[in-house]
Amino acid sequence: MEGSKTHSSESMPGDLSEALKEATKEVHEQAESTEFMKNFQRGQVSLQEFKMVLTSLYYIYSALEEEIEHNKDHPAYIPVYFPAELHRKTALQEDLEYFYGPLWREEISCPESTQRYVNRLHYVGQHEPELLVAHAYTRYLGDLSGGQVLKKIAQKALHLPSTGEGLEFFTFEGVSNATKFKQLYRSRMNSIEMDPVTKKRVLEEAKRAFLLNIQVFDELQKLVSQCHENGHPAQQKPELRTRGTSGAHEHGPAPVKEGEKTLMKHTGMLPSTPLVRWILVVSFLVTTVAVGLFAM
């Protein structure tokens, strides 16, 4: 028994960043296996689906960054606390206001699978803060890796302004060189002191983070299947849940109303078939993982 424990510890890479990469390889492959990636790579994503993606990300990052702020002085998080460089909540608020207008909070709701992700983030932050680095690593380094590619695809597909409105989520103004910053982040992460048992728990939590992301995709895939069977899009609106997203909010660009020229430009070139549009949102979500998280 003792010998097997020693072997397990010795087989684990010494650096936390390398251990995380190795431990999450299988879930990477699971998420990469989707067929929907091809649609997004062709630029087939509608404005409505893009807004849905941003909405889920808003709830996820609101929860993550709330717990990061609560634990910014925790020994297991201090080295990787980079709010100015990485935090995405304010950027997502600006994007949502750009697309929905000043009353965007009344327009969005949190899907069930996203809520499960949010609940886990709050649980970790409040009860197991030493695991928070697993979620930060999974999300932020993935966004840094694939963000610019996704930004260009979305900008072209949706005819968004070249000045960046509606794409603030993908813009890391505090990071001048993504490659060097990721090296710094990994170095800081490797400096966190933790025993083998805690390290193993962090690796398991990172795998859980990927699975939570996949569950978000699965929920949308089920909606696509329902649409196909019924011949029309599901019109259900998930119950609005705001746990962990309260607090001061920053306001973004001026609202874009339905009849205005910008929105007409956005929607004029998009697929009109409801089923196609529902399928495309899954494409975008899966590609977010494939291009972002897997480029870490």
C-alpha positions as CSV (number, residue, x, y, z in Angstrom):
1,M,0.0,0.0,0.0
2,E,2.7,2.5,1.0
3,G,4.7,1.6,-2.0
4,S,1.8,2.3,-4.4
5,K,1.3,5.7,-2.8
6,T,5.0,6.5,-3.3
7,H,4.9,5.4,-6.9
8,S,1.9,7.6,-7.6
9,S,3.6,10.7,-6.2
10,E,6.8,10.0,-8.1
11,S,4.9,9.5,-11.4
12,M,3.3,12.9,-11.0
13,P,5.2,15.8,-12.7
14,G,6.9,18.1,-10.1
15,D,5.6,21.3,-11.6
16,L,2.0,22.0,-11.0
17,S,1.5,23.4,-14.4
18,E,2.9,20.3,-16.1
19,A,0.9,18.1,-13.8
20,L,-2.3,19.9,-14.7
21,K,-1.6,19.6,-18.4
22,E,-1.0,15.9,-18.2
23,A,-3.9,15.2,-15.8
24,T,-6.5,17.0,-18.1
25,K,-5.3,15.5,-21.3
26,E,-8.1,12.9,-21.5
27,V,-10.9,15.5,-20.8
28,H,-9.3,17.7,-23.5
29,E,-9.8,14.9,-26.0
30,Q,-13.4,14.3,-24.8
31,A,-14.3,17.9,-25.5
32,E,-12.3,18.0,-28.8
33,S,-14.4,15.1,-30.2
34,T,-17.4,17.2,-31.1
35,E,-18.5,17.7,-34.7
36,F,-19.8,21.2,-34.1
37,M,-16.4,22.8,-34.3
38,K,-16.5,22.9,-38.1
39,N,-19.5,25.3,-38.2
40,F,-17.7,27.9,-36.2
41,Q,-14.5,27.5,-38.1
42,R,-16.6,28.4,-41.2
43,G,-17.8,31.5,-39.4
44,Q,-21.3,30.2,-39.0
45,V,-22.4,31.8,-35.8
46,S,-25.4,34.1,-35.2
47,L,-25.7,37.1,-33.0
48,Q,-28.2,35.5,-30.8
49,E,-26.0,32.5,-30.1
50,F,-23.0,34.7,-29.5
51,K,-25.1,36.6,-26.9
52,M,-26.0,33.3,-25.2
53,V,-22.3,32.4,-25.0
54,L,-21.4,35.7,-23.4
55,T,-24.3,35.3,-20.9
56,S,-23.1,32.0,-19.6
57,L,-19.5,33.3,-19.4
58,Y,-20.8,36.3,-17.5
59,Y,-22.3,34.1,-14.8
60,I,-19.2,31.8,-14.6
61,Y,-16.7,34.7,-14.4
62,S,-18.8,36.6,-11.9
63,A,-18.7,33.6,-9.6
64,L,-15.1,32.8,-10.2
65,E,-13.9,36.4,-9.6
66,E,-16.1,36.9,-6.6
67,E,-14.4,33.9,-4.9
68,I,-11.0,35.0,-6.1
69,E,-11.4,38.4,-4.4
70,H,-12.5,36.6,-1.2
71,N,-9.4,34.4,-1.3
72,K,-6.8,36.8,-2.9
73,D,-4.7,36.6,0.3
74,H,-4.9,32.8,0.6
75,P,-1.4,31.2,0.3
76,A,-2.6,28.9,-2.4
77,Y,-3.8,31.8,-4.6
78,I,-1.6,34.9,-3.8
79,P,1.1,34.0,-6.5
80,V,-1.5,33.9,-9.3
81,Y,-3.6,36.9,-8.4
82,F,-3.6,39.1,-11.5
83,P,-6.9,41.0,-11.5
84,A,-5.8,43.8,-13.8
85,E,-4.4,41.4,-16.4
86,L,-7.0,38.6,-16.3
87,H,-10.3,39.4,-14.8
88,R,-13.2,39.2,-17.3
89,K,-16.4,40.2,-15.5
90,T,-16.2,43.9,-16.4
91,A,-15.4,43.1,-20.0
92,L,-18.4,40.8,-20.2
93,Q,-20.6,43.5,-18.7
94,E,-19.5,45.9,-21.4
95,D,-20.2,43.3,-24.1
96,L,-23.7,42.5,-22.7
97,E,-24.6,46.1,-22.5
98,Y,-23.4,46.6,-26.1
99,F,-25.7,43.8,-27.4
100,Y,-28.7,44.1,-25.0
101,G,-28.6,47.8,-24.0
102,P,-28.6,49.3,-20.5
103,L,-31.3,46.9,-19.2
104,W,-29.2,43.8,-20.1
105,R,-29.5,42.4,-16.6
106,E,-33.3,42.0,-17.1
107,E,-32.7,40.2,-20.4
108,I,-30.4,37.4,-19.4
109,S,-30.9,34.2,-17.4
110,C,-28.6,31.5,-16.1
111,P,-29.0,28.0,-17.7
112,E,-29.1,25.0,-15.4
113,S,-25.8,23.6,-16.4
114,T,-24.1,27.0,-16.1
115,Q,-25.7,27.3,-12.6
116,R,-24.1,24.0,-11.6
117,Y,-20.7,25.4,-12.7
118,V,-21.4,28.6,-10.7
119,N,-22.4,26.6,-7.6
120,R,-19.2,24.6,-7.7
121,L,-17.1,27.7,-8.0
122,H,-18.8,29.2,-4.9
123,Y,-18.4,25.9,-3.0
124,V,-14.7,25.8,-3.8
125,G,-14.1,29.4,-2.9
126,Q,-16.0,29.1,0.4
127,H,-14.9,25.6,1.5
128,E,-11.8,24.5,-0.4
129,P,-10.0,27.7,-1.6
130,E,-6.8,25.7,-2.2
131,L,-8.5,24.3,-5.3
132,L,-9.4,27.7,-6.8
133,V,-6.2,27.8,-8.8
134,A,-7.5,24.8,-10.8
135,H,-10.4,26.8,-12.1
136,A,-8.4,30.0,-12.7
137,Y,-5.8,28.0,-14.7
138,T,-8.4,26.3,-16.8
139,R,-10.3,29.4,-17.7
140,Y,-7.7,32.2,-17.9
141,L,-4.9,30.5,-19.7
142,G,-7.4,29.0,-22.1
143,D,-8.9,32.5,-22.9
144,L,-5.4,33.9,-23.4
145,S,-4.4,31.1,-25.7
146,G,-7.5,31.0,-28.0
147,G,-9.0,34.4,-27.4
148,Q,-7.5,36.2,-30.4
149,V,-8.4,33.5,-32.8
150,L,-12.0,33.5,-31.6
151,K,-12.2,37.3,-31.6
152,K,-11.3,37.4,-35.3
153,I,-13.7,34.7,-36.3
154,A,-16.6,36.3,-34.3
155,Q,-15.7,39.8,-35.6
156,K,-15.9,38.6,-39.2
157,A,-18.9,36.4,-38.9
158,L,-21.0,39.0,-37.0
159,H,-19.7,42.0,-38.9
160,L,-18.7,43.6,-35.5
161,P,-16.8,46.9,-35.5
162,S,-13.1,46.7,-36.1
163,T,-12.7,49.0,-33.0
164,G,-13.6,46.0,-30.8
165,E,-17.1,46.8,-29.5
166,G,-18.9,43.6,-28.4
167,L,-15.6,41.7,-28.2
168,E,-14.1,43.1,-24.9
169,F,-14.1,39.6,-23.4
170,F,-11.4,38.6,-25.8
171,T,-9.3,41.7,-25.3
172,F,-6.7,41.5,-22.5
173,E,-5.5,45.1,-22.4
174,G,-3.2,44.4,-19.4
175,V,-1.3,41.6,-21.2
176,S,1.1,42.9,-23.9
177,N,2.6,39.5,-24.7
178,A,0.3,36.5,-24.1
179,T,3.1,33.9,-24.4
180,K,5.4,35.6,-21.9
181,F,2.5,36.2,-19.5
182,K,1.5,32.5,-19.6
183,Q,5.1,31.6,-18.8
184,L,5.0,34.0,-15.8
185,Y,1.6,32.6,-14.7
186,R,2.9,29.0,-14.9
187,S,6.0,29.9,-13.0
188,R,4.0,31.6,-10.2
189,M,1.6,28.6,-10.1
190,N,4.6,26.3,-9.7
191,S,5.7,28.3,-6.7
192,I,2.6,27.5,-4.7
193,E,3.5,25.3,-1.9
194,M,1.2,22.2,-1.5
195,D,1.6,18.7,-0.3
196,P,1.1,15.7,-2.7
197,V,-2.5,15.1,-1.4
198,T,-3.5,18.7,-2.1
199,K,-1.8,18.7,-5.4
200,K,-3.8,15.6,-6.4
201,R,-7.0,17.3,-5.4
202,V,-6.1,20.3,-7.5
203,L,-5.6,18.0,-10.5
204,E,-9.0,16.4,-9.9
205,E,-10.6,19.8,-9.6
206,A,-9.2,20.9,-13.0
207,K,-10.6,17.8,-14.6
208,R,-13.9,18.6,-13.0
209,A,-13.8,22.1,-14.4
210,F,-13.5,20.7,-17.9
211,L,-16.4,18.4,-17.3
212,L,-18.5,21.3,-16.1
213,N,-17.7,23.1,-19.3
214,I,-18.8,20.0,-21.3
215,Q,-22.0,19.9,-19.4
216,V,-22.8,23.4,-20.5
217,F,-22.4,22.2,-24.1
218,D,-24.4,19.1,-23.5
219,E,-27.4,21.1,-22.3
220,L,-27.3,23.1,-25.6
221,Q,-26.9,19.9,-27.6
222,K,-30.1,18.5,-26.0
223,L,-31.9,21.7,-27.0
224,V,-30.7,21.2,-30.6
225,S,-32.0,17.6,-30.5
226,Q,-35.4,18.7,-29.2
227,C,-35.6,21.3,-31.9
228,H,-34.9,18.7,-34.5
229,E,-37.5,16.3,-33.2
230,N,-40.2,19.0,-32.8
231,G,-39.4,21.0,-35.9
232,H,-39.1,24.3,-34.1
233,P,-36.7,26.0,-31.6
234,A,-37.1,25.5,-27.9
235,Q,-38.5,28.7,-26.5
236,Q,-38.0,28.0,-22.8
237,K,-36.3,30.6,-20.8
238,P,-34.4,29.2,-17.8
239,E,-35.2,30.7,-14.4
240,L,-33.1,33.7,-13.7
241,R,-30.5,33.0,-10.9
242,T,-28.3,35.7,-9.6
243,R,-26.5,34.0,-6.7
244,G,-22.9,35.3,-6.6
245,T,-23.3,38.0,-9.2
246,S,-24.4,40.9,-7.1
247,G,-22.3,44.0,-6.5
248,A,-21.3,47.1,-8.4
249,H,-21.5,46.9,-12.1
250,E,-19.6,48.8,-14.8
251,H,-21.4,50.2,-17.7
252,G,-20.2,49.6,-21.3
253,P,-20.9,51.2,-24.6
254,A,-24.1,52.9,-25.6
255,P,-27.0,50.5,-26.1
256,V,-27.7,49.1,-29.5
257,K,-31.5,48.9,-30.1
258,E,-33.3,46.5,-32.3
259,G,-34.1,48.9,-35.0
260,E,-30.8,50.6,-35.2
261,K,-28.4,50.2,-38.1
262,T,-25.7,48.3,-36.3
263,L,-28.0,45.5,-35.3
264,M,-29.5,45.3,-38.7
265,K,-26.0,44.8,-40.1
266,H,-25.4,42.1,-37.5
267,T,-28.6,40.1,-38.3
268,G,-28.9,40.7,-42.0
269,M,-26.3,38.1,-43.0
270,L,-27.1,35.4,-40.4
271,P,-29.0,32.1,-41.0
272,S,-32.8,32.6,-40.7
273,T,-33.6,28.9,-39.9
274,P,-34.1,28.5,-36.1
275,L,-32.7,25.0,-36.0
276,V,-29.5,26.1,-37.7
277,R,-29.1,29.0,-35.3
278,W,-29.4,26.6,-32.3
279,I,-26.9,24.3,-33.8
280,L,-24.5,27.1,-34.3
281,V,-24.4,28.1,-30.7
282,V,-23.2,24.7,-29.7
283,S,-20.5,25.1,-32.4
284,F,-19.3,28.3,-30.8
285,L,-19.2,26.9,-27.3
286,V,-17.3,23.8,-28.3
287,T,-14.8,25.8,-30.3
288,T,-14.2,28.1,-27.4
289,V,-12.9,25.1,-25.5
290,A,-11.1,23.6,-28.4
291,V,-9.3,26.7,-29.5
292,G,-8.9,28.2,-26.1
293,L,-8.5,25.6,-23.3
294,F,-6.6,23.1,-25.5
295,A,-4.1,25.7,-26.6
296,M,-2.8,26.0,-23.0
